[in-house]
Amino acid sequence: MLTGLAGLTLSSAMLVGCVDQTKIVEKPTKVDAFLERVEKGEPMPVEEILAYIENDRDAFNGWGEGYEFPVHPAEKHLKGWTIVLDPGHGGDAHKKNWKRGPTGVREAAINLRVGLILKALLENSGAQVKLTRADDSYDMSLAERAEVANTIVRKRDGGVGADLFVSLHHNASGPTANYTTVWFHGPVKWSEPDLDPAKYVAHELGWALRTQVAKTSPIMNDQQMYAKGFGVLKMTRVPAFLCESSFHTNPDEEQRLRDAEYNLREAYAIYKGLTEYAYGGRPTQEAPNVKIDGSEMVIETVLDDGSDKGWWGHDKERTVASTVNVNVNGVQAFAKYDAKSKKLIAKVAVADLPEAESYEVWVHHQNMFKHSNYPQRYSVAFSEGLVDGAKAESKAMLVKRNGIED
């Protein structure tokens, strides 16, 4: 029997086929070397992993040393993205038994190593990456962490706010628990841009770390844990999710998490999930033009399915027409979408709208990968009121979070 990194077992019968057994030469594998280091208490340092990422990663079609972590061909779709990584906790080494595994391994240290490695992977893809903390000197408040994502200036267009915020954590419970969960801030109807990348990452993490997959849902609403949800997600006003990749309180997992090579396995899973998500594209739309035409408010925009403009067939329909939806202050609009021009025109009766200083226009659509658009909400104000001929500029609004007013 051959036993893999986390107990995956292959029988000899599975390995017999056309292979000439007499020509198989036993030699140490990368897994053997990893387990030997762990047994000796000599985990690989994070500096060695960062040097590997910079200098020695294989191409996708290569099969040399390190082939388990190749450059993903689709990582080019992450180029220009602005991503904030949040290694949870920190500055708590002086706290006895605070967020530690059975032998004292600190969650904060694990989170930071994963963050440093993931930052290197994403920057190699061309993404703009910011860590909320790059060392273990102090524990930032949740508000400070969220503010990094909310206020970062995007290099590609000068806009404000990250494209994505990923908080990195490891869970704690009894010694037998070791499953992967990725958390979003509910309710679901407000969290579509969070859910899309989260599901890719959750599946990749479970596969890579061989955690207790299918024991529970891989993605979860943070209000299952706390009535108001996780503070850092609630205060982050851009698409965001929080990873609890595995349990540092599981004795075997704690020892694996000490090693930067295992941390690379985790970081690579998140990188791969984000790459696969970006590969499918994040839909968006032009800022809507809004006017009053007689007794109706008319909203016009052009949809973008988010796919690569150079792809063969890009001129074909890639927006799922049944997902196109517009409402104003919760009032459903009649929407007409033209697949050829990609133009969307929606109308709602002025008589159905309340008198207000401004209105919230919500535009929703998904592409053929079932990825939802971002942004989804726009603020619209008519200085002269809802009178015939009046026009208004629309301003993109931040992600709606439970309990936070705009």
Summary of the structure (lengths in Angstrom):
residues: 406
radius of gyration: 24.2
end to end distance: 59.4
largest distance: 87.0
contacts: 1292
relative contact order: 0.12
helix: 31%
strand: 23%
